[in-house]
Amino acid sequence: MTSVPPGDGNEHEEEYGAVLSEAAIEGGDQPFRIVAEKGRSLAGWLTDGFDRLAWRTPLQAVRSNGQPPDRLAATPDDPIIGDPARGRALLAGRLSFRGETQAIAGLDFGRPLWSAAFGDYLHSFAWLRDLSTVATLAQAAPIATHLTTIWLDAHAETVADPAWTPEAWGRRVLYWSLHTPLILRGIDPDHDARVLNTLARGARHLDRSADKATPGAARIAAWCGVVAAGLLIPGNDPRRGFGEAGLGRALAGGLFEDGGAVSRSPAVLLDMVMLLAMLRQIYVACGTEVPEAVVAASMRAVPALLGSLHGDRMLSSWQGGGPGDADQIAAVIAASGVRTRPLRQSRDWGYQRMAAGSAVLIVDAAPPPIARLVAGGCASTLAFEFSDGPTRLIVNGGGASAAHAGLPAMLLEGLRTTAAHSTLTLGDTNSTAIHTDGTLGRGVGQVELSRQEADNASRIEASHDGYVRRWGLLHRRQLMLTGDGRELRGEDALLPSGRRRGRSAPFAIRFHLGAGVAATAAADGQGATLELADGATWQFRCRGGALAVEDGVWIDGGGRPVATAQLAIMGEASSGGAQVGWMLKRTV
């Protein structure tokens, strides 16, 4: 066995410039075990609850008062593009986000008739980026000024959720800082003073509340806001030092050592890299050196992020996230300032990547995240995604956390299940329980993994214990990708384990097909022909179960549901277990 170098010359593994970080883990060829983390203590929840109650007291108003600034130290530019469609909607007088639209005229913050996700978009001021992407300053400034004014009317003096959450204020400070010309025009001194005064009050609020944000992207966003305020509000050097210390803690708690997000969501990791890239731009505009902790975090996170990309340069679908937008992902990576290759192996982050020829294989080889670290966690252990060039051949349903508003709750919950992922289900149950309140319960406690690399093929063997307690069976999956990327072989086995014995149960091994992949079942019930839109053809064969072609659904990069197909191998596992072999081979 040999550990994998950062890149191997494959067309999908080209580096983003010079290599700045080692993208393979040391000792990656040795078997290792990944154990699930525990949840948060009751004391932690109670502390946060008392803190939020204090926001509504007169003491908070006293704490938030102070001398407002009369200017900002710099006017940095946003290095990342926005969504052109949302920007054009703003020019047409509408706020639009994930299938939800509100007219700007008559927008009533007193009656927020919108979803939580739409509210986050509105309160964060992320729409400033979308607007500036498609409009000139003359076109955009009146719209931005109007929306800012009505937001200030509703929320500047009222300290309450959702407008005053630490995450919302952190993001708002960043977006206000990077789009200052849109909201501080120098035309109305009273308006400008009001914006600056509210910014200062928000910064003081963040000083006390940033560490109360949920660990991960939310807390990183909050501390980025503290640091940005320390850099841009004159005379705030102590806040900057305080903020950098807090941001260092937030990064340590939000990122694994291998660079992955503790939520195990590539979409969340992209968000973290974006936040650091925005903050980096503010440092540059202020002529100040970026702290080592921020640089080091970006250098760890970007390879992990790249490792989750397919040949179409979009994200693989894990833990509720969807593919995203290729142009924006590329802009975030460029703005990070990190030039590196994809991370191929990881321990805590948990995603294993193999690339050969035009093929990319990404495997989830770790337990799900603990509930408090991700909204809508998924029971996806040992699932995989597989792409051929820019075409996604095997996918997961994904996207529940980024789906369009109005989609049925039952569909969104279904996207979190094991059956919505390309892996094995036993007894029509999830490998990790999904509770009625949306949190994850008992199931996968540990994953064992080994990996081998050779010139002619790469091989992964992994197992999880998610079905041991209920069924007395361990799920082991072996995957082998040939060196030319034209053949993927797999074996799924259910092996006796633990004390429970004597029950048989039906199993299904699902392979969700990508959008536009047409499947035609073979007459013998043991295979199918898969035709891709670009003319490529793959043959699927299996043994150890009966194959069926069924309907499926996939959430695309825009959060929209797309009707797809899926292959399902059905069988019965006895108390002694079961074994299924299968193969995907490109023939054209």
N, C-alpha and C positions, 0 to 999 in steps of 0.2 A: 504493500500500500504506500501511496505517496500523497503528500498534501498538495492542494491545487494552487498554482501561482495566480497572481492577480488577473491575468488574462492569458488567452491561448491563441490569439490571432484570428479567432472566428469573427465573421463579419458582424455579428451582434454583440461582440465584446470589445469593440474598439474603445480606446481610452478617450476621455475628455481632456486632451492635452497631456502634459507630463504627469506621471504618477507621483502623487504626494503622500499616499498612504498604502500600507500593505493590506490588500483586500481579502486575503485568506487567513483563517485563524491558524495559529501554531498548533501542531498536533491534530489537525483536522481529520487525519486519516484514522485516528483512534476512536473506538466506540466510546460513547459517553451518554449520560442520562440527564434529562431535563425534568425538573420537578416543579409542579404548579405552586404558585405563591398563595399566601393566605390573605384574607380580606382585612378591612379596616376595623378598628376598635370602636365600641360604643362611645367611649370618651371623646374620640375625635369628632364624631358626628354632633355630640352635644356641644362641644366647644364652638363649632361652626354655627350652630343654631343660635347660641347666645350672642355671638358676634353680629349676626344679621339682625337680631332684635335691637341691638345697640344702634344700628344705622338710623332707626326711626325716632331716636331720642333727641332732645335739645342739645345734649352733649356733642352729638355728631356735628351739628351746625357750628358750634364753637371750634371744634377741632379743625374743621375745613376752612375756617376764615384765615386770611393772611394777606400780605401785600401782593397784588397781582402784578405780573410782568407787563411791560409796555411794548415788548417786542420779543422775537425769538432770535437765537444766536445764529441760525443758518436756515436756508430754505432748500433742503435736500429734495431730489427727484425720486419718484417711485421707479425702481429698476424692473418692475414686473408688469406685464400687460394684463389687462382685465378681460372681461367677456364682452365681445363686440355686440352681441345680440342684446344683452342687458343694457349696454351703453346706449344703443339706438332706442331702446324702449324709454330710457330716461329723457332723451331728446324729444320723444313723442309725448312726454308727460305722464309716463308710467314707471313705477318701480316693479320689476319682474324678477322672480327668483324661484327656481325649481318648479315651474308650472303654476306659480301663484303670482297674481298681479294686483296692484293697488294704484289707483289714480293719485297723482301728486296733488292735484287740486282737491281740497277738502279732506286731505289725509288727517285723521283724527287720532292722536296719541292717547286721548282719553278713552277711546273705544277701540282697543287693538284687535281688530277682526282679522287676525292673521295667525299663522302657525308660529311655533317657537323658532323654527329655523329661519323663517322670513324675518322675525323680530331680531334675531342675532345679526342677520345681514344688514338690517336697517340701523340698529343701534351701534354696530361696529364702525359704520361709515365706509365699509368696503365698497359700496357703490361709487365712491369717489374715483376709485381706480377704473371701474367700468366706464364711467362718464368721461374721464380724461383720455381713455383709449380711443374714443371715436369723435371727440369734439375739440374744437379750438377753445382757448381760454375765454374768448368773448361769448361763445355759445354755452360753455359749461358753467361759468361762474354764477350767472343769475339763478340757475337751477340749484346749484350747490348752496348758494347763499340762502335761498328760500327754504330749502330742507333743513339747513342748519338752524335757521331762525325758529322754525316751528318746533324743532327738537329742543332748542334751548328754552322756549316758552313752556314746554311740557315737563322738562327734566332737569334743567340747570339748578333749580332750587329744591327739587324733590329727590331726596336720597333714598332710592328704593330699587328693588329688582323690577325688570331685568336690565334697566338702563345703567344701573350703578354696580353691577357685578364686577369683581376684579378683572375678569377676562374681558368683558365689554370695554371697560375703561382702558385696559392695556392696548387692545386693538385700536380703540378710538384715538389714543395718543399717537400711535404709529401712523394711522391714516391721515389724521389732521396734520402731522408733521411733514408727511411726504406729499401732501396736496395743499399746502398752505396758500398758494395763490388763488385757489378756488374759494376759500372761506375767509381769508384775510386780504381784502382787496385794497385797503387804504382809502376807500371812498366814504365809508361811514365810520367815523371814529368810535361812536357808541357801540356799534355792532362788533367792531374789532376788539374793543376793550372787554365786551361781554364774553367773547370767545376765549380770549386770553385768561380772563378771570376764572372761567369755568374750567379751562385746562389746568390752571394752577390748583383749583380745588380738587379736581379729579386726581392730580398727582399726589396731593396730600392724603387723599382717601386711599390711593394705592399703597402709599408708604405703610399703612397699617393693615391693609387687607390682602395684599398680594399673596402672602403665604396661606391664605384661606382658600384660594382657588384649588380646584381639583388637580391633583398631580398630573403632569404631562403637559399637553399643549396649552391648556387653560392657564396653568400657573406660569409657564414660560411666557405666554402673552402678557400676563399681568406684570411680571418683572421686567420684560422688555419695555413696557410703558414707563415704569419707574426710571429706568436707565435713560430712555429717550428724553423724558422730562428733565432729568439731571443734566443732559448734554445741551438741550435747547433753551431752557429757561436760565437767563443770566444769573450768576451768583448761586447756582445750585450744585456746585462741586461735591459737597457732602452727600447730597442725594445720589449723585452718580456713583460714588464709591459704595454707598449703602445698597444701591440697586444692583451693582455688579456682583456684590457678594450674594445677594438674594438670587440673582439669575444663575450664578454658579451652582447654588444648591438646587434650584429648579431643574437645571440641565442634568445634574447628577441623578436626580430622582425621576426624570422623565425619559432618559435615554439609557439603554443598556450599554455595557462596555463595548459591545460589538457595533454600536451605532444605531440599533433599532429602537423604535418607540416602545415604551412599556405597555402601551395599548395593543401592540402587535398589529397595528393597522397601517399599511403603507400610505393611505390617504392622510392619516394623522401625522405620520412622519414627514410627508410633503409639506404639511401645514407648519410643522416645527422648523423645517429648513427655510421656508418662506419667511417666518417671523425673524429668524436670525439674519436672513439676507436683507430684510427691511431695516433692521437695527444697524447692520453693517453699513448701509448706505448713509445713515445719519452720522455715524462715526466719521466716515469719509468726508461728508459735507462740513463737519466741524473741524476737520484737520486733526483728528485725534486717533491714536492707534487703537485698533480693535483688541480687546483683552484676550489673553491666551486661552482662557476658558471658553470663550465664544468661538475662537478659531478652531480649537481642538474638537469642540462638539460638532461643528460643521464638517470637519474632516472625517469624523467617525460616521456622521449621519448620512452624508451624500453617497458613499459607497453602498451602504445598506439600502438607501432609496433606489439607486440604480439597479441593485440586485433584484428589485421587485418589478422591474420594467420588462415588458415583452418587446418583440421586434417592431411593434408599431409605436414604440417609445411612450406607451401609456402604462398605467399601473395594473398589476394583477389585482384581482378582486378578493380581498380578505377582510375579515372583521368589520363588515358593514360598509366598506369603502368600494367605490367604483373605479373605472379606468381613468377618469379625469380628462383633461384636455392636453394633447401633446405639445402644443405651442406654449401653454402656460407652464407645463412641467419643465420644458427646456429653458424657459426664461428664469424660473426659480433656480434651477441648477447653475445657470450662467451667473446669476446674481449672487449666488453663495460664494463665488470666488474659488471654489474647490474643483480641481481638475483631477479626475481619478477614474478607475475602472469599477465595474460592479463587484460588490461583495458576493463571493460564491458560496461560502459556508458560514454559518453562524450558530451560536449556541442559544443564548437567551432570546434573541430576535426570532430565531426558529425557522427561518426560511432557507431552504437549500436550493441552489440554482445550478443547473447544468446547461451548457450551451455547446452545440456541435453543428457544423454546417450552417443551415438556415434555421435550426430548431432551438427553442428555449424551453426548458422544463423548470418549473418552480413548485416546490413541495413544502407544505406546512408540516414541520417536524417538531412541534412543541405543544404543550398544553395551551388551552385558551387563556386569555388574560383574566385577571380577577375583575369582578364586576365593576368596581368603582373606577377602573382605569379606562373603560371604553363604554360608550352608549351603544347598546345593541350588539354585544359580543356574540360570536358564532361558534358552533360546535363543529369545527372544520378539521380536526386533527387528522393527519395523513392524507388529506385531499391534495390534489395537484392541478396545475394549469399547464397547458402545452400549446405552443404556437409554432407555426411554420412561416418564417419571414414575417410579413406584416399581418398575417391571418391567424386569428385565435382559433385553434382546433378544439381543444378541451378547456372549459372554463368552469367557474363557480357562479351560482346565481348572483351573489354579491349585491352591493349597492344599497342595502336597506337603510343605511344612515344618510345616504345622499340622494334618495329617490324623490321623484316629483311629489308635491303635495297632492292629496286626494286619492292616492293609491290605497286600496283596501288594507286595513290593518292586518288582516289575516295573511295577505300576500307578503307584507313586510316581515311579519313574524316567521312565515314559512321560509323566507330567504336566509334566516339565521340557523336553520336546522341542518343536521348532518346530511339529510336527503337532498338539500339544495346545493351540496358540494360534491365534487367528483371523488368520492371515496365510498367505503362500505358502511352500510347500516345493518344492524342486527335486531330482529324482532320488531321492526318498524319503530325503533327508539333512537334517541340521540346519543352520541358517544359521551357528551356532557349534557346534563339536564338543563333545560331552559324553563325557568319558572314563569308562572302566569304574570308576575310583575315585570317580566323582561330580563331579570338578572340570571346569571348562570349559576348552576348548582353543582352537585357532585357529579363525578364522571372521571375524565382523564386526570390522573394524578401525576403520571410520569410518562415520558417517552424515551425509549432507548434507540440509539441511532449509530450506524456505522456507514462509512462511505469509502469507496475504492475508485481509483483513477488509473486509467491506462490509455495508450494511444488509440486503441481500437474500440474502447467502450468505457463508460462510467457507470457506477452502480451504487445505489442507495438501498440500505435495508433498515427499516424502522418499525417499531411496534409501540402500541399504546394499551393501557389497562382500562379504558373507559367502559368495557363490557364485562370485566372480570367480576365485579361485585354482583351484578344482576344475572349474568349468564354463565359465569365460570369460564369465559373464553377471552383470550388475548388476540387482538388484531395485529397481524404482522403483514407489512407490505414491502415487496421488493420491486425496484424499478431499475431498468438498465437501458441506457441510451447509447446507441452505437456512435462511433467516432465521426461518421458522416452525417449524423442527425436524421437519417432516413428511416430509422426503426426504433421503436420504444417497446420494450417487453416488460410485462409486469406479472406479479403473482401476489394474490391476496389470500392469506391463510388465517383461519380461526383455530387457535391452539388451546387445549385445556390448560387452565391456570386457576389458582386459588382453591377454595374449599367447596365451592358450589358445583354440583354435578347432577347429571340425570335428566336435563331438559334439552329438548331440541327446539330450534327456532328458525324461522325463515330469514334469509339474508338477501340483500340487494347491493350490487356494486354499480354505481351510477357514473356515467361519463357524460357530463353536460356539454353539448356541442356549441361552438361559437356561432355568432350571428352569420347567416348566409351559408352555413355548412349543411349540405343536403345529404341525408342518410337513406340508403336503400338496403333493407334487410336481405340477407341471403336465405335461400329456400330451406337450408338445413337447420336454421335457428341457431347457428353458431358463429355468424359473422355478419358484416355489413360493409358496404362501399360508401366512403365519405368523399363527396365532391366539393371542392373549394371554389370560391368565386373566381379565383385567378387561373382556374383550369387544372390545378394539382388534384391528384386523387390519392387517397389513403385507404388501405384495406384494414379492417378490424376483424380479428379472429379470437375465439375464446374456447376454453374447455373447462368443464366442472360446473356448468350451469346453463340455463336457457337464456338466449339473448332476445330482447325485444327493443323496438324503437318506439319511444313515447314522446309526448309533448313536453316542452320545457319553457323556461322564461329566463331572461338575462337582463340586468339593468345596465344600460349603456353609459358612456361617459357623461351624458347630459342628464342622467337620472331617470331616463325613460325606459319603460319595460319593453323588451323586444321578444317576440315569440320565436322560440328555437325548438330544437329537438334534443333528445337525450338517448343514449344507449343504456340499457339496464340489464345486467346479468342477474338472474334470479335463481335461487337454490334453497336447500334446507341444510342447516348445520345440526348435526347430532351432538350428543354430549362429548363425543370424541373429536369434534371440530369439523372443518371443511377446508378445501383448497381449490382455488380457481386460478388458472393461468390465462393470460390474454396477450395480444400483440397488436400494435399499430405499425403499419409499414407503408411507406410512400412508394407507389407504383408508377406514377406519372409526374 
